[in-house]
Structures are given as structure tokens and as C-alpha cells.
Amino acid sequence: MSTRVPSVPLITCDSYFSVWSPADTLYAADTVHWTGRVQQINGTARIDGGTFRFMGRGSEPVLTQTSLEISATASCYTFEGEGLILELTFRSPLLLDDPDLLSRPLSYIAVRLEVTDGRTHEVELNFSFSSNFCKYGDEPIPMVWGSHDLGNSMTAWIGKRVQGPLSHSGDDVTIDWGYLYLAVPQGQGRVFMSGAGEELSARLCFPELTGTGESFVVAAYDDVASINYFGEFRRGYWARGGRTILQVIEEGIRDYFSITERCLAFDRELAARAEAAGGPAYVSLLNLAYRQSIAAHKLITDENGDLVFVSKECFSNGCAATVDVSYPSTPLFLLYNPELIKGMLRPIFHFARQPVWTYDFAPHDAGRYPHLTGQVYGLRKQRMENTEVYPPFYAFPANSALYDLRYQMPVEECGNMLIMMAAIARAEGNANFSRPHLDLAEKWVQYLIEYGEDPGEQLCTDDFAGHLAHNCNLAAKAIMGIEAYAILLDLTGNQAEAGKYHYQAKNMAAAWLANTSRGDHRALVFDREEGWSLKYNLVWDTLFGSGLFQPEVYETEIRWYLKQQNTYGVPLDSRRDYTKSDWILWVSAFSSDRTQRESLIAPVAAFLRDTPDRVPFSDWYDTVNARHYSFQNRTVQGGLFMPLLADEWAR
């Protein structure tokens, strides 16, 4: 079955090594970084002396694309022409239960050729990668390159002659340091510099093709330094113990077939689970969201050797380890590896204990990617332009007064942190991870008790249409944050205190129900009759089995949302027609009824089919005209896995 999506993931390793095709056919547009900046990969086939194009723009005649299929780990194109069928598969083996494999900055381009006319053909497939992969900006820059015989492969590399690792930060930027590598299996082709030193190319050779032929290219990127983690430049998890990118490439070549089989098995398993949970449209959503959600992170270790899974807040402000970006993404990682959620929280715990953070609520972020040097959101001054690097805020003294309290998100982030901590405990059956951080959790829960029942002038993650005081959905998060703390206390053996906080959450839930009732729906804000919003934060009551809200609350909300749907989904709230796709999937998990779920999911799939904007899967878009609003390539699409998580935890 052929698939139409706004932009097709090709290489998805991390937020810097991330390549997409923003067109229906692979040869209709240049390939681009997720930001839209051009990073050309051109693909041509030389068949019996003639040259034909299958990838990227050019003047050559094309092999006609006949299909595109997207699975969780791969995008597979099929082309036909000149007596041949060419299958081209871009696979990023992001298997969440294998941190070594997950963290490798390595993707595969697999090819399969089939002769259809009964003749013998001489075929060469050429893939050329622009030097733009190694720099930020289009100006010519002197490059250096070389090649290696690794025994099982031939490998070539390219990079800038003068480099400054971690020399910039921000959003809408590409990497400006490190080295691009291409490799082909020994005896199946060659790798070389082309285009007057501006391209790195890999060629696969099939000199006498009569039936079928298969091979692959490895594309890898060594960023040299990945993250500034509170003053220490840390490499990716894959490089621990001194491992080099050449070793990783050797392993990638050696294990190609076993890795491919594992990915195929995972793709089948996920598709089957998604079909059962939400139908064919749900399968298509998860297949497109999977790689994007993971590759907006970088996996490193901290000073103790523990995993740190650093998100980038893509096309928003470039913040790193943003709490209200981690929170929506959690369903995917709760399903497949809760250790990665621990890796999201560790930088926040670390910064929250620094003298400069003097507040009794949780931070918003831990820096601006790739520098985790302290929160940059809501600063009073010292705001840096894009690409500039913030100073080490984590080392500043307590009297620094860095932050403007008007621009913080106290209830939002306290609730998010507590819920994520409890979700990890629920997934693992214990609170061992959170136990050392209960002192922070106790401060944050007290903040929610004091300010969460009817939040005043507080920012929240969804203030796109303007600031809302007395936000009912934000209050629901506060209630679930308090219940989350009760869960943590219960799992640490403190049942008496757990009971007190559960009672507090239960009382607040009763008040919430009384104050939000508007007949056939729940209110947007406490102090107005008109208005409504998606109450996605309530989903944790069903997942935790807390019993704070009765089933009819969810049934009423689902019926209301279905009545409010536009062509491309339920709006986020009554003020505007735009929505957040992750939150639609969260509220779809209110119901186990397949028909209701499919009714909420289908319009989101229609958005992917119809949107005119050729960008990676946006979570923020208009439900009437399918235009996206700024956000793209965001890890929050891990939230689309919420119905799967709800079904898993209901067993």
C-alpha cells in the first residue's frame, strides 16, 4: 500500500543527523534536515550505460516511483524502469530495549534489484551526500576527507578542516562540527570523494545482474562531542569505553542482517498491537511517529554512568530536557523502556539541586540544546540569540535572580515531574528510582496543594491561544500530581502518609467535578460558563487505577469531543480551531471502545494525508485547513502511543 505523508523520515539518529524527503516522490525534492535546511542525498542508477535518477533533484530521466511504505523503523520506496525493479529502504534501527543499538549514529540504506525483462544488466547505484551535512550555512568551507579499509567494508569520511565542537546552540540549526561517514560491504562497491570535494559518495555495483541483487550502504555521523552536561563535554552512549565510530561501523556492517530481522519483527509486532488498539489509521500514525519521537533525543551518560536521554525542543525554542516536552512523550517509553524516562528526569533533578534554583517548584528545562547548563526559559536578562551559547547558570550563586516568575510554569512542571516519577514506579512495580528524590517531590507536591486546586495567573504548556487563569485542565494535572506522590509514598512503604495525600487528591477531585460541570461537558476555566478544552491530564487516573473520577466523567467528555470534531480532529479548546495531536490520542484512551477511538484517530490520519505543509509530523495544526503551526519533528509524538499504554496497563 502506498503512503502519503507530509515528509518522509529517511535517516533518523538524533536531532542533528536527521534527513527527510518533503515530497510524494523521492526525486521530486531535495532531501532536507528536519528544519527544512537542504542536506542533499542524490541517488542515481547507471543501467547499461544510461543514467537514471531515483533520489533528489536533477536533470536525468527518472526511474518511476511506484510505492512508498512506512513502518516503525523504515521507509521503503519502490521504483521501476529499464527492465528493473529497485526497492530502496531507509532503516534507522531505533530499538528501545537496546541502548547500544539505539544510540548508534548509524542508519542503513538497503537496496534490492530485480530483473523483470529476462535480460542481463550492468547496474551501478550511486549515493552522493553533500558536505552540508557537516556544516551550518551554505557558504563554501574547506573540507578534509579520507578513506579506510575496515576488512568487512570500505569506509570514507568528510568534515570541516577547522571545527569547534559544541560551538553553538539553539533551534532551527544544523550541526557545525563532526564527520560524516559512508561505508559499503567489502567487494560490493566503493566509497569516494566527488563533486570537487563537496560530496561524499558510495557506489554499489551489480556487474551482471540476471535475477535479483541486494546490498546496502551505511551512513554514520561522529559528532565528536554530543552534549555539554553541566560543564562536562560528553559523547554519545555508543562511545563509552573509548569505542570509535569505525568500530561502530564495523559492527553495523557485521550485524546488518540480524539487526534487520530484529527491526522487521518489531515493526510487525507494533503494527499488530496498533491495529488492535485503534485500527489501520492508528498503525499509520504510530509508524510515522516512532522514529521521530526517539530521534529528537541524544543518549549519553552522567558522571555516575547512568543514562541521560536529552530531548531537544524542536521548532519551539531549542530547550534541552524540557519537562513539558518529556511529559507528553512518556507513553512510548513507558511501553518499551522506562529507563529512558529516568534519563529524561536526571538533568532536571540535577539542576533543581543547584544553589541558583531557589524555588519550591520544578524547573522547566535544563538548558538549550546541546548545552545542559541550567534553565534558559523565562530569564530576566542574558537572553541569547539563536546559535549563541548561554553561560553556565548551574554554577551561579543563589542570589543571581536569573528568572522572571511571570514566565515560569510551576503547577505544570511540578505535576509533570510527579506524574512521570509515579509512571516509572507503576511500570516497574517499585519506587526505587524516585526514592532519593522524594525531598524534591515533597516540595513540589506542597506547591500543588497550595496553588493547584484553582491555578491563578500561571503559564501552562498549552497557552498558544493566550494566557488562561483558573485553567481547569491545569488543575486536573495538579490533582494527578498529588495522587502520583501518594503512589510513590505507598510504594516506599509509607502507607499512612500515602493515604493522606490520596485523600487530598480525592477531595480536590470532588471540588473539581463540582466546579467544572457545564451539563454535557466540562469547563475551560473555573470562573466562566462558556468554553471547554481537552482534559487529557485525567488519563492518568485511569492508568493508575486511582478511582478519583467515575467512568461517566470520561464517557461524557468523549461524547462532547466527538460532537466538536472538525475535519482534521478535535480542537485543543473552544477558543481556536487548532489542536495538538498528542492530546487527541490521550483523550482517545479515555475509552476502550474501538469505534470511539477510531473516530478520534481517523481525522489525525487525514491531516497527514491532506496537509499542504511538507514538514515532519507536526503535533500542532489547524483542524479546519490542515495547516501546521510551527512545531515539527517533536518528541511529543511519543504521546500517540497512549492508547497502547492504556491497553497494556489495563491487562
URDA-V37533 format. One record per pair of residues at least 12 apart in sequence whose ideal C-beta (glycine too) atoms are under 8 Angstrom apart, sorted by the first residue. I is the first residue (numbers start at 1). GAP is how many residues later the second one is. Records with the same first field share a line. If there is no record, write none. Layout:
I = GAP ; GAP
//
This chain:
1 = 66 ; 68
2 = 64 ; 65 ; 66 ; 67
3 = 65 ; 66 ; 67 ; 281
4 = 20 ; 64 ; 604 ; 605
5 = 65 ; 283 ; 603 ; 604 ; 612
6 = 16 ; 602 ; 605 ; 607 ; 608 ; 609 ; 610 ; 611 ; 612 ; 622
7 = 13 ; 14 ; 15 ; 25 ; 607 ; 608 ; 609 ; 610
8 = 12 ; 13 ; 14 ; 18 ; 60 ; 62 ; 67
9 = 61 ; 66 ; 81 ; 83 ; 279 ; 282 ; 283 ; 286 ; 607
10 = 21 ; 31 ; 65 ; 80 ; 97
11 = 79 ; 81 ; 96 ; 208
12 = 80 ; 82 ; 95 ; 279 ; 280 ; 282 ; 283
13 = 79 ; 91 ; 92 ; 93 ; 94 ; 208 ; 282
14 = 91 ; 209 ; 222 ; 281 ; 282 ; 283 ; 284
15 = 19 ; 280 ; 281 ; 282 ; 283 ; 297 ; 299 ; 354 ; 618
16 = 158 ; 159 ; 162 ; 205 ; 207
17 = 88 ; 90 ; 116 ; 158 ; 204 ; 206
18 = 15 ; 16 ; 277 ; 615
19 = 12 ; 13 ; 14 ; 20 ; 22
20 = 12 ; 13 ; 14 ; 596
22 = 14 ; 592 ; 593
23 = 591
24 = 44
25 = 40
26 = 17 ; 28 ; 29 ; 30 ; 39 ; 42 ; 51 ; 62
27 = 26 ; 27 ; 28 ; 29 ; 30 ; 31 ; 35 ; 38
28 = 29
29 = 28 ; 585
30 = 26 ; 27
31 = 24 ; 25
33 = 141
34 = 280 ; 582 ; 598 ; 599
35 = 137 ; 138 ; 139 ; 280 ; 598
36 = 579
37 = 95 ; 137
38 = 92 ; 94
39 = 90 ; 91 ; 93 ; 94 ; 135
40 = 16 ; 88 ; 89 ; 90 ; 92
41 = 14 ; 15 ; 86 ; 87 ; 88 ; 89
42 = 13 ; 14 ; 15 ; 16 ; 84 ; 85 ; 86
43 = 12 ; 13 ; 45 ; 82 ; 83 ; 84 ; 85
44 = 14 ; 16 ; 81 ; 82
45 = 18 ; 37 ; 39 ; 41 ; 78 ; 79 ; 80 ; 81
46 = 76 ; 77 ; 78 ; 79 ; 80
47 = 35 ; 37 ; 74 ; 75 ; 76
48 = 34 ; 73 ; 74 ; 75
49 = 73
50 = 32
52 = 29 ; 30
54 = 23 ; 25 ; 32 ; 34
55 = 33 ; 72
62 = 17 ; 19
63 = 16 ; 17 ; 18 ; 19 ; 21 ; 23
64 = 15 ; 16 ; 17
65 = 12 ; 13 ; 14
66 = 12 ; 13 ; 14
70 = 214 ; 217 ; 218
71 = 196 ; 200 ; 216
72 = 194 ; 195 ; 198 ; 199 ; 214 ; 215 ; 218 ; 219
73 = 18 ; 19 ; 20 ; 21 ; 22 ; 190 ; 193 ; 194 ; 217 ; 218
74 = 15 ; 16 ; 17 ; 18 ; 189 ; 193
75 = 14 ; 15
76 = 12 ; 13 ; 14
77 = 12
80 = 36
82 = 39
83 = 32 ; 33 ; 34 ; 36 ; 38
84 = 29 ; 30 ; 31 ; 32 ; 37 ; 39 ; 125
85 = 28 ; 29 ; 31
86 = 25 ; 26 ; 27 ; 39
87 = 23 ; 24 ; 25 ; 26 ; 27
88 = 21 ; 22 ; 23
89 = 19 ; 20 ; 21 ; 22 ; 23
90 = 17 ; 18 ; 19
91 = 16 ; 17 ; 18 ; 19 ; 169 ; 172
92 = 15 ; 16 ; 199 ; 203
93 = 14 ; 15 ; 166 ; 167 ; 169 ; 170
94 = 196 ; 197 ; 200 ; 201
95 = 167 ; 168 ; 171
96 = 198 ; 236 ; 237 ; 240 ; 241 ; 244
97 = 239 ; 240
99 = 138 ; 200 ; 208 ; 238 ; 240
100 = 137 ; 138
101 = 158
102 = 135 ; 192 ; 197
103 = 133 ; 134 ; 135 ; 196
104 = 116 ; 134 ; 144 ; 148
105 = 115 ; 116 ; 117 ; 118 ; 131 ; 133 ; 140 ; 143
106 = 112 ; 113 ; 114 ; 142 ; 143 ; 146
107 = 111 ; 112 ; 113
108 = 108 ; 109 ; 110 ; 111 ; 144 ; 148 ; 152
109 = 18 ; 107 ; 108 ; 109 ; 110
110 = 104 ; 105 ; 106 ; 150
111 = 14 ; 93 ; 103 ; 104 ; 105 ; 106
112 = 100 ; 101 ; 102
113 = 93 ; 96 ; 99 ; 100 ; 101
114 = 97 ; 98
115 = 94 ; 95 ; 96 ; 97
119 = 91
120 = 88 ; 89 ; 90
121 = 85 ; 88 ; 89
122 = 84 ; 85 ; 86 ; 87
123 = 82 ; 83 ; 86 ; 90
124 = 65 ; 79 ; 80 ; 81 ; 82
125 = 78 ; 79 ; 81
126 = 75 ; 76 ; 77
127 = 55 ; 74 ; 75 ; 76 ; 90
128 = 66 ; 67 ; 71 ; 72 ; 73
129 = 29 ; 51 ; 53 ; 70 ; 71 ; 72 ; 90
130 = 68 ; 69
131 = 12 ; 27 ; 49 ; 66 ; 67 ; 68 ; 69
132 = 42
133 = 25 ; 42 ; 47 ; 88
134 = 24 ; 25 ; 26 ; 41 ; 42 ; 43 ; 44 ; 45 ; 46
135 = 25 ; 39 ; 40 ; 41
136 = 32 ; 37 ; 38 ; 39 ; 40 ; 251
137 = 39
140 = 58
141 = 19 ; 20
142 = 18 ; 19 ; 20
143 = 15 ; 16 ; 17 ; 18 ; 54 ; 55
144 = 14 ; 15 ; 16 ; 17
145 = 12 ; 13 ; 14 ; 48 ; 52 ; 55
147 = 44 ; 45
148 = 98
149 = 37
150 = 33 ; 96 ; 99 ; 100 ; 103
151 = 35 ; 99
152 = 33 ; 34 ; 98 ; 101 ; 102
153 = 30 ; 31 ; 32 ; 33 ; 65 ; 96 ; 97 ; 100
154 = 29 ; 30 ; 32 ; 35 ; 36 ; 37
155 = 26 ; 27 ; 28 ; 36 ; 63 ; 91 ; 94
156 = 25 ; 26 ; 27 ; 35 ; 36 ; 37 ; 44 ; 46
157 = 22 ; 23 ; 24 ; 25 ; 43
158 = 21 ; 22 ; 35 ; 42
159 = 18 ; 19 ; 20 ; 21
160 = 16 ; 17
163 = 13 ; 14 ; 15 ; 61
164 = 12 ; 13
165 = 12 ; 13 ; 58 ; 59 ; 60 ; 68
166 = 59 ; 61 ; 62 ; 67 ; 204 ; 205 ; 223
167 = 222
168 = 219 ; 220 ; 221
169 = 149 ; 198 ; 199 ; 200 ; 201 ; 202 ; 215 ; 218 ; 219 ; 220 ; 221
170 = 148 ; 198 ; 199 ; 214 ; 215 ; 216 ; 217 ; 218
171 = 141 ; 142 ; 143 ; 144 ; 145 ; 146 ; 147 ; 198 ; 215
172 = 143 ; 146 ; 214
173 = 145 ; 213 ; 214
175 = 46 ; 48
177 = 46 ; 47 ; 48
178 = 43 ; 44 ; 45 ; 46
179 = 42 ; 43 ; 45 ; 66
180 = 20 ; 39 ; 40 ; 41
181 = 37 ; 38 ; 39 ; 40 ; 41 ; 64 ; 68
182 = 18 ; 19 ; 20 ; 35 ; 36 ; 37 ; 38
183 = 19 ; 34 ; 35 ; 37 ; 66 ; 69 ; 70
184 = 18 ; 19 ; 20 ; 31 ; 32 ; 33 ; 34
185 = 30 ; 31 ; 68 ; 71
188 = 16 ; 17 ; 27
189 = 13 ; 14 ; 15 ; 16 ; 26
190 = 12 ; 13 ; 15
191 = 12
202 = 15
204 = 12 ; 13
216 = 40
218 = 31 ; 34 ; 35
220 = 25 ; 28 ; 29 ; 32
222 = 23
223 = 12 ; 13
226 = 72 ; 74 ; 144
227 = 71 ; 73 ; 81 ; 83 ; 93 ; 143 ; 144 ; 145
228 = 139 ; 142 ; 143 ; 144 ; 145
229 = 71 ; 73 ; 79 ; 118 ; 143
230 = 117 ; 120 ; 121 ; 142 ; 143 ; 144 ; 162 ; 164
231 = 142 ; 161 ; 163 ; 164
232 = 71
234 = 66 ; 67
235 = 65
236 = 62 ; 63 ; 64
237 = 62 ; 63 ; 64 ; 70
238 = 61
240 = 61 ; 65
267 = 20
270 = 16 ; 17 ; 20
271 = 12 ; 16
273 = 371 ; 374
274 = 12 ; 13 ; 370
276 = 371
277 = 320 ; 366 ; 367 ; 370
278 = 310 ; 316 ; 319 ; 320 ; 323 ; 365
279 = 315 ; 318 ; 319 ; 322 ; 323
281 = 317 ; 320 ; 321 ; 323 ; 324
282 = 315 ; 316 ; 319 ; 323 ; 361
284 = 321 ; 324
285 = 296 ; 300 ; 316 ; 319 ; 320 ; 323 ; 355
286 = 354 ; 355 ; 358
288 = 320 ; 329
289 = 43 ; 328 ; 348 ; 349 ; 351 ; 352
290 = 42
292 = 324 ; 325 ; 341 ; 342 ; 343 ; 345
293 = 36 ; 39 ; 342 ; 343 ; 344 ; 345
294 = 38 ; 341 ; 344
296 = 15 ; 16 ; 18 ; 337 ; 338 ; 339
297 = 12 ; 13 ; 14 ; 15 ; 43 ; 338
298 = 12 ; 14 ; 72
299 = 41 ; 44
302 = 44 ; 48
306 = 36 ; 37 ; 40
307 = 32 ; 33 ; 35 ; 36 ; 39
308 = 35 ; 38 ; 39
309 = 31 ; 32 ; 34 ; 35
310 = 33 ; 34 ; 37 ; 59 ; 60 ; 62
311 = 14 ; 15 ; 18 ; 33 ; 324
312 = 57 ; 58 ; 323
313 = 12 ; 52 ; 56 ; 321
314 = 317 ; 318 ; 319 ; 320 ; 321
315 = 315 ; 316 ; 317 ; 318 ; 319
316 = 314 ; 315 ; 318
317 = 51 ; 60
318 = 50 ; 51 ; 68
319 = 45 ; 46 ; 48 ; 49 ; 50 ; 57 ; 58
320 = 27 ; 45 ; 46 ; 47 ; 48 ; 49 ; 50 ; 51 ; 52
321 = 23 ; 26 ; 27 ; 44 ; 45 ; 46 ; 51
322 = 42 ; 43 ; 55
323 = 25 ; 39 ; 40 ; 41 ; 42 ; 89 ; 90 ; 93 ; 94
324 = 40 ; 85 ; 88 ; 89 ; 92 ; 136 ; 137
325 = 309 ; 310 ; 311
326 = 15 ; 18 ; 19 ; 90 ; 94 ; 309
327 = 89 ; 92 ; 93 ; 134
328 = 254 ; 255 ; 258 ; 308 ; 310 ; 311
329 = 15 ; 306 ; 307 ; 308 ; 309 ; 310
330 = 90 ; 93 ; 308 ; 309
331 = 307 ; 308 ; 309 ; 310 ; 311 ; 313 ; 314
332 = 306 ; 307 ; 308 ; 309
333 = 305
334 = 89 ; 90 ; 93 ; 311
335 = 306 ; 309 ; 310 ; 313
338 = 85 ; 86 ; 89 ; 90
341 = 79 ; 82 ; 83
342 = 82 ; 91
344 = 76
345 = 72 ; 75 ; 76
347 = 19 ; 20 ; 25
348 = 14 ; 15 ; 18 ; 69
349 = 88 ; 91
350 = 16 ; 44
351 = 12 ; 15 ; 21 ; 23 ; 24 ; 43
352 = 88
353 = 87
354 = 20 ; 40 ; 41
355 = 41 ; 42 ; 43
356 = 18 ; 37 ; 38 ; 39 ; 40 ; 41 ; 42 ; 44 ; 46
357 = 17 ; 18
358 = 40
359 = 44 ; 49 ; 51
360 = 83 ; 84 ; 86 ; 87
361 = 47 ; 49 ; 50 ; 52 ; 53 ; 82 ; 83 ; 86
362 = 48 ; 51 ; 52 ; 54 ; 55 ; 78 ; 82
363 = 12 ; 50
364 = 13 ; 14 ; 44 ; 45 ; 49
365 = 12
367 = 23 ; 26
368 = 16 ; 22
371 = 18 ; 19
373 = 17 ; 18 ; 19 ; 20 ; 21
374 = 16 ; 18 ; 19 ; 20 ; 22
375 = 18 ; 27 ; 28
376 = 14 ; 17
377 = 30 ; 31
378 = 25 ; 26 ; 27 ; 28 ; 29 ; 30
379 = 23 ; 24 ; 25
380 = 21 ; 22 ; 23 ; 24
382 = 20
406 = 51
407 = 52
408 = 51
409 = 49 ; 50 ; 51 ; 52
410 = 37 ; 41 ; 48
411 = 36 ; 37 ; 40 ; 41 ; 44 ; 47 ; 49 ; 63 ; 66 ; 67
412 = 46 ; 47 ; 48 ; 49 ; 62 ; 65
414 = 30 ; 31 ; 33 ; 34 ; 38 ; 64 ; 67
415 = 33 ; 37 ; 59 ; 62 ; 63 ; 65 ; 66 ; 69 ; 122
416 = 61 ; 65
417 = 23 ; 24 ; 27 ; 64
418 = 23 ; 26 ; 27 ; 30 ; 63 ; 64 ; 66 ; 67 ; 70
419 = 58 ; 61 ; 62 ; 65 ; 121
421 = 12 ; 13 ; 16 ; 20 ; 63 ; 67
422 = 12 ; 61 ; 62 ; 63 ; 65 ; 66 ; 118 ; 122
423 = 61 ; 117 ; 120
425 = 62 ; 63 ; 66
426 = 61 ; 117 ; 118 ; 223
429 = 62
430 = 61
431 = 56 ; 57 ; 60 ; 61
434 = 54
435 = 57
438 = 50 ; 51 ; 54
441 = 44 ; 47
442 = 43
444 = 37 ; 41
445 = 36 ; 37 ; 40 ; 56
448 = 30 ; 33 ; 34
449 = 33 ; 55
451 = 27
452 = 22 ; 23 ; 25 ; 26 ; 27 ; 29 ; 30 ; 56
453 = 22 ; 25 ; 55 ; 58 ; 59
454 = 16 ; 21 ; 61 ; 72
455 = 14 ; 15 ; 16 ; 19 ; 20 ; 23
456 = 13 ; 14
457 = 12
458 = 13 ; 16
460 = 13 ; 14
462 = 71 ; 110 ; 111 ; 118 ; 121
464 = 108 ; 112 ; 114 ; 156 ; 165
465 = 107 ; 108 ; 110 ; 111 ; 113
466 = 109
468 = 56 ; 57
469 = 56 ; 58
470 = 55 ; 56 ; 57
471 = 53 ; 54
472 = 40 ; 43 ; 44 ; 50 ; 51 ; 52 ; 53 ; 54 ; 61 ; 63
473 = 60 ; 61 ; 62 ; 63 ; 64
474 = 63
475 = 33 ; 37 ; 51
476 = 36 ; 59 ; 61 ; 62
477 = 60
478 = 30
479 = 26 ; 29 ; 30 ; 33 ; 69
480 = 25 ; 57 ; 58 ; 60 ; 61 ; 64 ; 66 ; 68
482 = 19 ; 22 ; 23 ; 26
483 = 18 ; 19 ; 22 ; 57 ; 58 ; 61 ; 63 ; 65
484 = 56 ; 60
485 = 16
486 = 12 ; 13 ; 14 ; 15 ; 16 ; 18 ; 19
487 = 57 ; 59
489 = 12
502 = 44
505 = 41 ; 43
506 = 42
509 = 39 ; 40
513 = 36 ; 40
518 = 14
520 = 36 ; 39 ; 40
521 = 35 ; 36 ; 39
522 = 13 ; 31 ; 34 ; 35 ; 38
524 = 49 ; 50 ; 51
530 = 44
531 = 42 ; 43 ; 44
532 = 28 ; 32 ; 41 ; 42
533 = 39 ; 40 ; 41
534 = 27 ; 36 ; 38 ; 39 ; 45 ; 46 ; 49 ; 50 ; 52 ; 53
535 = 22 ; 52
536 = 47 ; 50 ; 51
538 = 15 ; 16 ; 19 ; 52
539 = 47 ; 48 ; 50 ; 51 ; 103 ; 107
542 = 12 ; 47 ; 48 ; 104
543 = 102 ; 103 ; 106
554 = 36 ; 37
555 = 35 ; 36
557 = 30 ; 33
558 = 29 ; 32 ; 33 ; 38 ; 42
561 = 26 ; 39
562 = 34 ; 37 ; 38
565 = 34 ; 35 ; 38 ; 58
566 = 37 ; 57 ; 58
567 = 36 ; 39 ; 56 ; 57 ; 59
568 = 35 ; 36 ; 38 ; 39 ; 42 ; 53 ; 54 ; 55 ; 56 ; 58
569 = 12 ; 15 ; 31 ; 34 ; 35 ; 38 ; 54
570 = 14 ; 17 ; 30 ; 33 ; 53
571 = 52
577 = 45 ; 46 ; 47
578 = 42 ; 43 ; 44 ; 45 ; 51
579 = 41 ; 42 ; 43 ; 44
580 = 39 ; 40 ; 56
581 = 23 ; 26 ; 36 ; 37 ; 38 ; 39 ; 40 ; 56 ; 59
582 = 37 ; 54 ; 55 ; 56 ; 57 ; 58 ; 60
583 = 56
584 = 16 ; 17 ; 20
585 = 15 ; 16 ; 19 ; 54 ; 55 ; 56 ; 57 ; 58
586 = 53 ; 56
587 = 13
588 = 12 ; 13 ; 54 ; 55
589 = 53 ; 54 ; 56 ; 57
592 = 54 ; 55 ; 58
597 = 46
603 = 20
606 = 20
607 = 14 ; 16 ; 19
610 = 16
611 = 15 ; 16 ; 17
612 = 14 ; 15
613 = 13 ; 14 ; 15
615 = 13 ; 17 ; 18
616 = 16 ; 17
617 = 15 ; 16 ; 20
618 = 12 ; 13 ; 14 ; 16
619 = 12 ; 15 ; 17 ; 18 ; 20
//
